[in-house]
């Protein structure tokens, strides 16, 4: 299984954005 598929890159970016949103809500 290859890790560098477009879908996995897309998913990792979405996960990073979600983490940033969660942290933003926690700090507010």
Secondary structure, 3 states (H helix, E strand, C coil): CCCCCHHHHHHHHHHHHHHHHHHHHHHC
